[in-house]
């Protein structure tokens, strides 16, 4: 019984479905709100465009033209082209100079930092600002407002400058070098420290001298670092110039400054003008005797004084003074006695026949530090 009922229900459902399908097919073929027959195109209705706000970027494309120009220093507003796919928008351009055409203003700028200049041709040999014509294009325009641009010719520099006429070239490597023994250290052939210190003392005493090349005339006749003395303290001249070593020069300058000049001023009320030296450096034996030891003059370590001239013209010769020559006798005896404080050997009139007309001063070194003052 149940089986029969179920079979009847199934047949009813099938018949209802077939009826519905038949009704649908009929309605579709009629064209009223049903299916479109094959081969026909649906009619589309145009909808209104949607306006979307878009940020406008200021860009200028300057072109020189005589048709349209904008005064310099003023900003202007330009309306970009509009359409269904490009809504209308206002673009703010930068101030431009006289003669710049603004007809080509566009808002087609890349996104990002729109305030930065747009450069085209990056990676090539001719990069250029976007929208800015080259000077060749400006020259080709030929408009009254066009600017003539002349390309700068490269400056060629000659490889070698031409010498100035009349002035020969100087090469540092070929210039003569003046050797200064005071500037060289002793190990490099320079002057020993004792010689340098001695010359400093001469400068403090006001001695005028010059260094000479080393003198070497054989055994016992040499001066490693000689000086030539021309003037002492107070402007006292040495006539002729004396070749000595620095040590005897130092001692002699002190004797003249501290003993001779004050003694002459006290007795004659006059300073010393000049001193006549009879012998300084001389390659000979003592007293020029054959077979005798070498003299201190052979090493520039001695000086002989024969005459002293005062500023008042008085000439005092070194000799045995007369009976009534009191001032002269007093002067010679005083400076002779005081000279033993500065020299190790002092000889003069009365010592022997070889020194009857001059004073002999030297710095002979003796083992017992004995000073011979006669």
C-alpha positions in Angstrom: 0.0 0.0 0.0 2.8 2.4 0.9 4.7 1.5 -2.2 1.7 2.5 -4.4 1.4 5.9 -2.7 5.0 6.7 -3.2 4.8 5.8 -6.9 1.9 8.1 -7.5 3.7 11.1 -5.8 6.8 10.6 -7.9 4.7 10.7 -11.1 3.0 13.9 -9.9 6.3 15.7 -9.3 7.6 14.7 -12.7 4.6 16.0 -14.4 4.8 19.4 -12.5 8.4 19.8 -13.5 7.7 19.2 -17.1 4.9 21.7 -17.1 7.2 24.4 -15.6 9.9 23.8 -18.2 7.4 24.1 -21.0 6.1 27.4 -19.7 9.6 28.8 -19.5 10.5 27.9 -23.0 7.3 29.5 -24.3 8.0 32.8 -22.4 11.6 33.0 -23.7 10.8 32.7 -27.3 8.1 35.4 -26.9 10.8 38.1 -26.1 8.9 39.8 -23.3 11.2 39.8 -20.3 12.6 36.5 -21.3 15.7 35.2 -23.0 17.2 37.1 -26.0 17.0 35.2 -29.2 20.4 34.1 -30.6 22.2 36.6 -32.8 20.9 39.8 -31.1 23.0 42.1 -28.9 21.9 43.5 -25.6 21.4 47.2 -25.4 23.5 48.8 -22.7 22.5 52.0 -21.0 25.3 54.6 -20.4 25.8 55.5 -16.8 27.0 58.8 -15.4 30.8 59.1 -14.9 32.1 59.0 -11.4 34.2 62.1 -10.4 37.1 61.1 -8.2 39.3 63.7 -6.5 42.9 63.4 -7.5 45.8 65.3 -6.2 47.2 67.6 -8.9 51.0 68.1 -9.1 52.4 71.4 -10.3 54.5 70.9 -13.5 55.6 73.4 -16.1 56.7 72.7 -19.6 58.4 75.9 -20.7 58.4 76.6 -24.5 59.6 79.8 -25.9 57.0 81.3 -28.2 55.9 84.7 -29.4 52.2 83.8 -29.3 51.6 83.5 -25.6 53.7 84.7 -22.7 53.4 85.2 -19.0 55.0 87.9 -17.0 57.8 86.9 -14.7 57.3 86.5 -11.0 53.5 85.7 -11.3 51.7 82.4 -10.7 48.9 81.3 -13.0 46.1 78.7 -13.0 45.6 76.4 -16.0 42.8 73.8 -16.6 44.1 70.5 -17.8 42.1 68.6 -20.5 39.1 66.7 -19.2 37.1 63.7 -20.4 35.3 60.6 -19.2 38.6 59.0 -18.1 40.3 62.3 -17.1 38.3 64.5 -14.7 38.8 68.2 -14.9 41.2 69.6 -12.3 43.1 72.9 -11.7 46.9 72.9 -11.8 49.1 75.5 -10.0 52.2 76.3 -12.0 55.4 77.9 -10.8 56.3 81.5 -11.7 58.0 81.7 -15.1 60.0 84.2 -17.0 59.1 86.5 -19.8 58.4 84.7 -23.1 57.5 81.3 -21.6 54.5 79.6 -23.2 52.2 77.9 -20.7 50.0 76.2 -23.3 51.8 72.9 -22.8 51.3 72.8 -19.0 50.3 69.3 -17.9 49.7 67.5 -14.7 51.2 64.3 -16.0 54.0 64.0 -13.4 55.3 60.9 -11.7 54.0 60.2 -8.3 56.3 60.8 -5.3 58.3 63.9 -4.6 56.7 66.1 -7.2 58.6 69.2 -6.0 61.8 67.8 -7.4 62.8 68.5 -11.0 62.2 65.7 -13.5 65.2 64.8 -15.5 65.1 62.7 -18.6 67.9 60.9 -20.4 69.4 59.5 -17.1 72.1 57.0 -18.0 72.9 58.7 -21.3 75.4 61.3 -22.3 72.8 64.1 -22.6 70.6 64.3 -19.5 68.0 67.1 -19.6 65.2 68.6 -17.5 61.7 67.3 -18.6 60.0 69.8 -20.9 63.0 72.1 -21.3 64.1 72.4 -24.9 67.8 72.3 -25.8 69.6 75.3 -27.1 69.5 73.8 -30.7 65.7 73.8 -30.6 65.6 77.3 -29.3 67.9 78.5 -32.1 65.7 76.7 -34.7 62.5 78.4 -33.4 63.7 81.7 -34.7 61.0 83.7 -32.7 61.6 87.4 -31.6 61.5 86.3 -28.0 64.0 83.5 -28.5 67.3 83.7 -26.7 70.5 83.1 -28.5 72.7 80.6 -26.6 76.2 80.2 -27.6 77.9 77.0 -26.4 81.1 77.6 -24.4 84.2 76.4 -26.2 86.5 74.3 -24.0 89.7 76.0 -22.9 92.8 74.3 -24.1 95.8 74.4 -21.7 99.2 73.9 -23.1 101.2 71.1 -21.5 104.2 73.3 -20.7 104.2 77.1 -20.1 106.4 79.2 -22.2 109.4 80.8 -20.3 109.5 84.5 -19.9 112.0 86.1 -22.2 115.1 87.4 -20.4 114.6 85.2 -17.3 116.4 81.9 -17.5 114.8 78.9 -15.9 116.1 77.8 -12.5 116.2 74.2 -11.5 116.2 73.5 -7.7 118.5 70.5 -8.2 121.1 72.6 -10.0 121.2 75.6 -7.6 124.5 75.9 -5.6 124.1 75.1 -1.9 125.8 77.3 0.6 127.2 75.1 3.4 126.7 76.5 6.9 129.0 74.7 9.4 126.9 76.0 12.3 123.8 74.2 11.0 125.4 70.8 10.5 125.9 68.3 13.3 129.4 67.3 14.2 129.0 63.7 12.9 128.1 65.1 9.5 131.2 67.3 9.2 129.7 70.2 11.1 131.3 72.4 13.8 131.9 70.9 17.3 129.7 72.2 20.1 132.7 74.0 21.7 133.3 76.0 18.5 129.6 76.9 18.2 129.6 78.1 21.9 132.7 80.2 21.2 131.1 82.0 18.3 128.1 82.8 20.4 130.4 84.5 22.9 132.0 86.5 20.1 128.6 87.7 19.0 127.8 88.8 22.6 131.1 90.7 22.8 130.3 92.5 19.5 133.2 91.0 17.5 133.0 91.3 13.7 134.4 88.1 12.1 133.8 85.6 9.4 134.4 81.9 9.2 137.2 80.7 6.9 137.8 77.2 5.4 140.0 74.9 7.4 143.7 75.7 7.1 146.1 72.8 6.7 149.6 73.6 5.6 151.4 70.5 6.9 152.2 69.0 10.3 151.7 71.5 13.1 150.4 74.2 10.7 146.6 74.0 10.7 143.4 75.6 12.1 140.4 73.3 11.8 137.9 76.1 12.3 139.6 79.5 11.7 138.0 82.9 11.9 139.1 86.3 10.4 138.6 89.1 12.8 138.2 92.7 11.6 136.6 94.6 14.5 136.2 94.2 18.3 133.8 95.6 20.8 133.2 99.3 20.6 134.1 99.4 16.9 137.9 99.0 17.5 139.5 97.9 14.3 142.1 95.2 13.9 144.6 96.2 11.2 145.3 94.1 9.2 142.5 91.5 9.7 143.8 88.7 11.9 143.4 84.9 11.2 143.0 83.1 14.5 141.2 80.3 16.1 138.1 81.1 18.0 139.5 80.6 21.5 142.3 83.2 21.2 139.9 85.6 19.6 137.5 85.3 22.5 140.3 85.9 25.1 141.7 88.9 23.1 138.3 90.5 22.7 137.7 90.3 26.5 141.1 91.8 27.2 140.5 94.7 24.9 137.0 95.4 26.3 137.8 94.9 30.0 141.4 96.2 30.3 142.8 98.1 27.4 139.9 100.4 26.5 139.1 101.5 30.1 142.9 102.1 30.8 143.2 104.3 27.8 140.1 106.2 28.6 141.3 106.9 32.2 144.8 108.1 31.1 144.1 109.8 27.8 140.4 110.6 28.1 140.0 108.9 24.8 138.8 105.6 23.5 140.8 103.1 21.4 140.3 103.5 17.6 142.5 100.7 16.2 145.0 98.0 17.1 147.9 97.1 14.8 148.7 93.4 14.9 152.1 92.3 13.8 151.4 88.6 13.5 148.5 86.2 13.8 148.5 82.8 12.0 152.0 82.0 10.7 153.4 78.6 9.9 156.8 78.8 11.6 158.7 77.7 14.6 159.2 79.6 17.8 161.1 82.8 17.1 161.6 81.5 13.6 164.5 79.4 14.7 165.4 76.2 12.8 164.9 73.1 14.8 162.8 74.9 17.5 159.3 73.7 18.4 156.4 75.0 16.4 155.1 78.4 17.5 151.6 78.9 18.7 151.2 81.2 15.7 151.3 78.0 13.5 147.9 76.9 15.0 146.4 80.4 15.1 146.6 80.4 18.9 148.7 83.6 19.3 148.6 87.3 18.4 151.3 90.0 18.5 150.3 93.7 19.2 152.7 96.4 18.0 150.7 99.7 18.2 147.6 101.1 19.7 145.9 104.2 18.1 143.4 106.3 20.1 140.4 108.3 18.9 142.2 111.6 19.6 145.0 110.5 17.1 147.5 109.5 19.8 149.6 106.4 18.6 151.1 104.4 21.4 153.8 102.0 20.3 154.6 98.9 22.3 158.2 99.5 23.3 160.3 100.5 26.3 158.9 103.9 27.2 161.1 106.9 27.8 162.0 108.3 31.2 159.3 111.0 31.2 156.6 109.1 29.3 154.6 108.5 32.5 151.1 108.0 31.0 152.4 105.8 28.3 154.5 103.8 30.7 151.5 103.4 33.1 149.2 102.3 30.3 151.6 99.6 28.9 152.5 98.2 32.3 148.9 98.1 33.5 147.5 96.3 30.4 150.5 93.9 30.4 150.0 92.9 34.0 146.2 92.5 33.6 146.6 90.4 30.4 147.8 87.4 32.4 144.2 86.9 33.5 143.2 86.1 29.9 146.3 84.4 28.4 148.7 81.6 29.4 151.7 83.3 27.8 152.5 87.1 27.9 155.7 88.5 26.5 156.8 92.0 25.7 159.5 94.6 25.9 162.2 93.4 28.4 161.3 89.7 28.0 163.9 89.0 25.3 165.2 90.5 22.1 162.6 88.9 20.0 159.7 90.8 21.8 161.2 94.2 22.3 158.6 96.0 20.1 155.4 94.1 20.7 153.2 92.2 23.1 152.9 88.5 22.5 149.7 86.8 23.7 148.9 83.1 23.3 146.9 80.2 25.0 149.6 77.6 25.1 148.5 74.5 27.1 151.0 73.3 29.7 150.7 70.2 31.9 151.0 72.0 35.2 148.5 74.8 34.1 151.5 77.2 34.4 151.1 80.7 33.0 154.2 82.4 31.7 153.8 86.2 32.1 157.1 88.1 31.7 
